Amino acid sequence: MQHIYSEKWQLSIREKRGLIFLLSALMISILMPLLWRICLNHPTAEKSLIQTGAKTTSTNTYKYTAHGHQKSTSYRNKTEETPITTMKSVEMQSFDPNLLSHEDARQMGIPEHVFRMLERYRKHGGRFKKAQDLQKIYAMTPELYARLKPWITIAATSESTHNQKHHDTNSYQMKNNESIRINQASAEEWESLPGIGTVLATRIVRFRDALGGFLEARQLSEVYGITDSSYQRISARLICDKTSIRKIEINHVDVDELEKHPYITRKQARLLVNYRRQHQKISGIAELSDTGVFTDDWLQKISPYLSFD
């Protein structure tokens, strides 16, 4: 009987190995959590882990510049330093928004689209009388205005100066019921017309100078503030002399110079300059028309102001 039981429970070599492997795995799974808790609770091990973590943080997070200043290299601090690095390339300076150039705007970090809208406002006779007027620009954000405000300097005209100008021109205005030459008239002469004040007269002169001169009196309607009714009131006293029209040397000017013209947008200025660079020279309006890029209406409108020499 004993022999029968011994044969029944006898294990093969493969079965013995499998049993040993299972028992070993069971023991490891039971003992490992206990050993890990002991290691973590040991004072020496905890101190070692803290010191190692602190050393790693110090090594990976900070470095010292050549000037001895501590500088963080973590992602968060790099993000915080980026605006400072960017601001180093921005050169702030006092400026008059009525005279601000494209290059100065770029150096002060004014976005391209903001300057384009500012330039368009000036093209149409707009003028900034005080710093707050800069907020009239549609693309001007509160943050950008707050950064620019301390640097805005506008040459203000005193009330006494205005009064003196009116006093000097009173005799002219009282006796002048004659017509004026719109391409030569000064702001004071424009003020002699009914419904034209100091601001509007200055705006007309600025628009005319940017345009290069009026081809016809009706172009006055393009000036901001000249309504159809106000134009009708003064139209009989306007004389348009086309001989003094100033033209743009289209084969010699750059994008910024072209864009100053009220009829030319920055996109159109770039297209003209790029086309000229590719073909060396623009021969005439017909050549521009053949490109199919510019509309016939626009070409007809701008052609009197272009010189192709």
C-alpha positions in Angstrom: 0.0 0.0 0.0 2.8 2.4 0.9 4.5 1.7 -2.4 1.3 2.5 -4.3 1.0 6.0 -2.6 4.7 6.8 -3.2 4.4 6.1 -6.9 1.2 8.1 -7.1 2.7 11.4 -5.6 6.1 11.1 -7.2 6.9 14.2 -9.4 8.9 14.3 -12.6 12.0 16.6 -12.9 10.1 19.1 -15.1 7.2 19.3 -12.6 9.7 19.8 -9.7 11.3 22.7 -11.6 8.0 24.3 -12.3 6.9 24.0 -8.6 10.2 25.6 -7.4 9.7 28.5 -9.9 6.2 29.1 -8.7 7.2 29.1 -5.0 10.1 31.5 -5.7 7.8 33.9 -7.5 5.3 33.7 -4.7 7.9 34.5 -2.1 9.3 37.4 -4.1 5.8 38.9 -4.6 5.2 38.7 -0.8 8.6 40.0 0.4 9.2 42.9 -2.1 6.5 45.2 -0.7 7.8 44.6 2.8 11.4 45.3 1.8 10.4 48.5 -0.1 8.6 49.9 3.0 11.6 49.2 5.1 13.9 51.0 2.7 11.7 54.1 2.5 11.3 54.3 6.2 15.0 54.0 6.9 16.4 57.5 8.0 19.6 57.1 6.0 17.8 56.1 2.8 15.3 59.0 3.1 18.1 61.6 3.7 20.0 60.2 0.7 16.9 60.4 -1.6 16.3 64.0 -0.5 19.9 65.1 -1.1 20.0 63.4 -4.5 16.7 65.0 -5.5 17.9 68.4 -4.4 21.2 68.0 -6.2 19.5 67.0 -9.4 17.0 69.9 -9.2 19.9 72.3 -8.7 21.9 70.9 -11.5 19.1 70.7 -14.0 17.2 73.9 -13.1 19.9 76.5 -12.6 23.1 77.6 -14.2 25.3 80.7 -13.8 26.1 83.1 -16.6 29.5 84.5 -17.3 28.5 87.5 -15.2 27.6 85.4 -12.2 23.9 85.9 -12.4 21.8 82.9 -11.6 19.6 81.8 -14.5 16.9 79.2 -14.5 16.9 76.7 -17.4 13.6 75.1 -16.5 10.8 75.3 -19.1 8.8 77.7 -16.9 11.6 80.1 -16.5 12.6 79.9 -20.1 9.1 80.9 -21.0 9.2 83.8 -18.5 12.5 85.0 -19.9 11.4 85.0 -23.5 9.6 88.3 -23.5 12.6 89.9 -21.8 14.9 88.6 -24.6 12.5 89.8 -27.2 12.2 93.3 -25.7 16.0 93.7 -26.0 15.6 93.9 -29.7 12.9 96.6 -29.3 14.2 100.2 -29.2 11.7 102.5 -27.7 12.0 106.2 -28.5 9.9 109.4 -28.4 7.7 109.7 -31.5 5.0 111.7 -33.0 2.3 109.4 -34.5 1.6 112.1 -37.1 5.2 111.6 -38.4 6.0 108.0 -37.4 7.9 106.1 -40.2 7.6 102.4 -41.0 11.2 101.7 -39.9 10.7 103.4 -36.5 7.5 101.6 -35.9 9.2 98.3 -36.6 12.1 99.1 -34.2 9.6 99.9 -31.5 7.8 96.6 -31.9 4.6 98.0 -33.4 2.9 95.2 -35.4 2.8 95.5 -39.1 -1.0 95.6 -39.4 -1.3 98.3 -36.7 1.1 100.6 -38.6 -0.8 100.0 -41.9 -4.1 101.1 -40.3 -2.3 104.1 -38.7 -0.8 105.0 -42.1 -4.2 104.7 -43.8 -5.8 107.0 -41.1 -3.1 109.6 -41.9 -3.6 109.2 -45.6 -7.2 110.2 -45.3 -6.4 113.4 -43.5 -6.6 112.1 -40.0 -4.4 113.8 -37.4 -3.5 112.9 -33.8 -3.9 115.9 -31.5 -3.2 114.1 -28.2 -1.9 110.7 -27.1 -5.4 109.3 -26.5 -6.2 109.8 -30.2 -4.0 106.8 -30.9 -6.7 104.6 -29.5 -8.8 105.5 -32.5 -6.8 103.1 -34.5 -9.0 100.0 -34.8 -6.1 97.4 -34.3 -4.6 99.3 -31.3 -4.9 97.0 -28.3 -4.9 98.4 -24.7 -1.6 96.6 -23.9 0.1 98.1 -27.0 -1.2 101.6 -26.2 -0.1 101.4 -22.6 3.4 100.5 -23.8 3.5 103.3 -26.3 1.8 106.1 -24.3 4.9 107.2 -22.3 6.8 107.7 -25.6 4.2 109.8 -27.5 5.1 113.4 -28.0 2.7 115.5 -30.2 3.6 119.1 -31.0 0.4 120.8 -29.8 -0.8 124.1 -31.3 -1.8 126.5 -28.6 -5.2 128.2 -28.7 -3.4 131.6 -28.9 -1.6 130.5 -32.1 -4.9 129.5 -33.6 -6.5 132.8 -32.6 -3.6 134.7 -34.2 -3.9 132.8 -37.4 -7.6 133.6 -37.5 -6.9 137.2 -36.8 -4.3 137.4 -39.6 -6.7 135.9 -42.1 -9.9 137.7 -41.0 -9.3 140.5 -43.5 -8.7 138.0 -46.3 -11.8 135.9 -45.4 -14.0 139.0 -45.1 -13.1 140.3 -48.5 -12.4 137.0 -50.3 -15.4 135.8 -52.3 -13.2 134.7 -55.1 -12.4 131.2 -56.3 -9.4 129.4 -55.0 -6.9 127.1 -56.8 -7.3 123.9 -55.0 -3.8 122.6 -55.8 -2.0 125.7 -54.5 -4.3 127.0 -51.8 -3.0 127.1 -48.2 -5.0 125.9 -45.2 -5.9 129.6 -44.4 -7.4 130.0 -47.9 -9.4 126.8 -47.5 -10.8 128.2 -44.2 -12.2 131.1 -46.2 -14.7 128.7 -47.7 -18.1 128.1 -46.0 -18.2 125.1 -43.7 -14.4 124.6 -43.8 -12.7 125.0 -40.3 -9.1 124.7 -39.2 -9.1 120.9 -38.8 -10.8 120.2 -42.1 -8.6 122.7 -44.0 -5.5 121.0 -42.6 -6.9 117.6 -43.5 -7.5 118.7 -47.1 -4.0 120.1 -47.5 -2.5 116.9 -46.1 -4.6 114.7 -48.4 -3.7 116.8 -51.4 0.0 116.6 -50.6 -0.1 112.8 -50.2 -2.1 112.5 -53.4 0.2 114.6 -55.5 -2.6 117.1 -56.4 -6.2 117.0 -57.4 -7.1 116.0 -60.9 -10.6 117.3 -60.4 -12.4 119.2 -57.7 -14.7 116.2 -57.1 -11.8 114.4 -55.4 -12.4 116.6 -52.4 -15.2 114.2 -51.5 -12.6 111.6 -50.7 -11.4 113.7 -47.7 -12.9 112.6 -44.4 -15.3 115.3 -43.3 -16.3 116.5 -46.8 -19.9 115.5 -47.2 -21.8 115.8 -50.5 -23.7 118.8 -49.2 -20.6 120.6 -48.0 -18.9 120.0 -51.4 -21.9 121.4 -53.2 -21.6 124.6 -51.1 -18.1 125.3 -52.2 -17.8 123.6 -55.6 -18.6 126.9 -57.5 -15.5 128.5 -56.0 -13.0 125.8 -56.8 -10.5 125.9 -59.7 -8.5 122.8 -60.5 -5.1 123.3 -62.2 -3.7 120.0 -63.3 -0.3 121.4 -64.3 1.1 121.0 -60.8 0.4 117.3 -60.4 3.3 115.4 -58.8 3.9 112.0 -60.2 5.6 108.9 -58.6 8.7 107.6 -60.3 7.4 104.0 -60.2 10.7 102.5 -61.5 12.7 104.0 -58.7 10.7 104.1 -55.5 10.4 101.5 -52.8 7.3 99.9 -51.2 7.1 102.4 -48.3 7.2 105.3 -50.7 4.5 103.8 -52.9 2.3 103.1 -49.9 2.2 106.7 -48.9 -0.1 107.4 -51.8 -3.8 107.3 -50.8 -4.7 105.2 -53.8 -2.0 102.5 -53.3 -2.4 99.8 -50.6 0.7 98.0 -49.2 -0.3 94.9 -51.0 -0.5 96.7 -54.3 2.9 98.5 -53.6 4.5 95.1 -53.0 3.1 93.7 -56.2 4.4 96.7 -58.2 7.9 96.5 -56.7 8.1 92.7 -57.1 7.0 92.9 -60.7 9.5 95.7 -61.4 12.3 93.6 -59.9 11.4 90.6 -62.1 11.2 92.6 -65.3 13.8 95.3 -64.6 11.4 98.1 -65.6 7.7 98.9 -66.0 7.1 100.4 -69.4 3.5 101.7 -68.9 0.0 101.2 -67.7 -0.7 98.8 -70.6 2.0 96.4 -69.3 0.4 96.5 -65.8 -3.0 95.8 -67.3 -1.6 92.8 -69.2 -0.6 91.2 -65.9 -4.2 90.7 -64.9 -3.3 91.5 -61.3 -4.7 95.0 -61.2 -8.2 96.1 -62.1 -8.9 98.4 -65.0 -10.7 100.9 -62.7 -7.8 101.1 -60.3 -5.3 101.5 -63.2 -7.4 104.3 -64.7 -7.5 106.0 -61.3 -3.8 105.8 -60.5 -2.3 106.2 -63.9 -2.2 110.1 -63.9 0.0 109.9 -60.8 2.6 107.5 -62.2 5.7 108.2 -64.2 7.4 105.4 -66.1 10.7 107.2 -67.0 
